[in-house]
C-alpha cells in the first residue's frame, strides 16, 4: 500500500507544480488532471539521475516525493498571491439535456475501470509487453545495488528479438520502480493501478481541457468519443506505456491550445514544453512528436514565448539523451540496420500494402460498428458544424506533432526488421491509440461549441432552474 | 424568423446527436466489458506470468538477490512456449538477470524451469551444474560444480 501512497503523493505534487506553472487565473480542474502526468515525469527523471549517481534507496525516493510536494505547494502559494492573469470562464450549458451526456460519461468511465479490473484480476502482471518489458524494467529499477543497469543492457531477456529493449526510456518503469522501492515490495497492484490511472487521467485531461477551451458540452462528447474504441479501453488494463505516451501528447496539445487563447501565460508554454520533453522519456515514438512539437511551438511563439517552452522542454530531453547515449547500450532489433536497408524496404510495394492493410483492418476494428469512433465523430461534426475560417486561428497546427509521430511509426513498420505481419499485428492497435486523444482536442476545437447552437435560456427559465 | 428556424434546427441537431452518441457509447462500453470479462474467464493468466511467480517462490528464497543466473530448460527458448516460459521466469526472478545456459562465463547459480518430469540432476550435471534443491512444480535450483 505504501507504493500506492507514493503514486498518490507524487501525483498531488504534480498537480501543485502544474498549477504553479500555469499561473493565476487558470483552472484548478486542468491542473488536477495534469498532476499524475507531471508528477510521474518529474519523479522518474529525478529517480534516474539518482540511480545513475548511485544514491537511490527508499529514503531518497520518499525524499523526492516530499521535496516535490513542498516545492509545488510553495510555488503555488507564491502564484496565488501574485497579481495578474484572468479567471477562465467556461461556457455554461443552455440545455438540461446535457445530463444525458454526463450520465453516459460516468457509465463509460465506470465500465472502463471495470474492464481494467477484470483484466487485472485475470492477469495481475499485465499483457505480454507489460511483464516482459515495462514491469520487468521497473523491477530492475526498484532493486537495491547496481542491478538496475541491467534494464539498459542488451542482455536483458537474453537478447531475444522483440523482448530485449535496452534503449526504451524509463518514465513508466522508473515511476513504478520508485513506488516499489518506496514500498519495499514489488506488488502488482502498483503497475495495475498506474495503468488504469493513466487512462482515467487521459479522459480527465481531455474533459478539463476541452471544458476550458470549448465548454462542458464539447468536453463530454470528446470523452465519449475517446473512450469508445475497444483499443483504448483494452489498453487501460494492459500495463503498457501507450496510454501514458498518448497522455503526454494530449497534455501538450491542451496546454498549447490554452496558451493560444491566453498568450500572456508563458507558464502554460513551459508546461507544454515539459510534456513535449516527457514524450520521448515515455516511449521512443515520442521523439518525432517532440521534434515536431518544438517546430510547431517555435512557429506559433515566434513573437515571444520560445524560451519559456524550451525551459520546460530541455531538462527532460537532455536527461533522455543522456540515458540513450551514456547508459543504454545495444540497439533495437526491429530497426533497419542501415539507411540503405531502410530505403531498400521502402521500395518494396508488398511491405507498404501489408502496413496499409494492417492500419485499415485495425482501424475498422477500433470499435464496434455502431459506435465506431469515426462514426461518432461524423455524427458530432454534422451536428456542430465547423467553426468559420476567422475563428479557426492557429489551432489546426496542433495536430501536426501527433500526425508526425503517426507517420514516423507507419514508416518504421514499413522498414521493420521483424516479421512485418507479426510486427503490425502486435503494434498497430496500440499505435492507433497514441495520437487519438490529442487529435480529438484539435477536432473539437475546430467544431462549433454545442452551446452556440442552443437558444439562450430565458431569465425566467434560469430562475426556475435555480429554484 | 429564418434565423430562429435555423437556431431551432441547430439546437435539435445538437441535442439529438448528443442523445444518440450517449446511447451508442454506453452499450459499446458494456459490450467491451463483456468481451474483457469473457476473455478473462476463458484464459486467466494467459501467459502464465502469475503462475510462474508462485512456482519460482522457492527458488527466489535460495538464489542470491542479484546477479546473473543461468536458465536451464527442456523447452527451446526460441519457440513461442519457450519464450513465454523464459520471459515470465525472468519477470519473477528480477532483479536477477537470466542468461542462456551456454553463457560465457557461466554464472555461479542456475535455475531449471521444466515442462515435464525428467532426471533434473543429470540435466544440470551435463551443463556443469549440481542440483541444490528441487523446489517442485518443475523448478530446480543449481550451483556450478
Interface residues (C-beta under 8 A of the other chain):
Chain A: X95 X97 X98 X100 X101 X103 X104 X107 X108 X111 X112 X114 X115 X118 X119 X121 X122 X123 X124 X125 X126 X128 X131 X132 X135 X136 X139 X140 X142 X143 X144 X145 X146 X147 X148 X150 X155 X156 X157 X158 X160 X163 X188 X217 X220 X221 X224 X225 X227 X228 X230 X233 X234 X237 X367 X368 X370 X371 X375 X376 X379 X380 X382 X383 X384 X385 X450 X453 X454 X455
Chain B: X7 X8 X10 X11 X13 X14 X15 X16 X17 X18 X19 X20 X21 X22 X23 X24 X25 X26 X27 X28 X29 X30 X31 X32 X33 X35 X36 X37 X39 X40 X41 X43 X44 X45 X46 X47 X49 X50 X53 X65 X66 X67 X71 X77 X83 X84 X86 X87 X88 X90 X91 X94 X95 X96 X97 X98 X99 X100
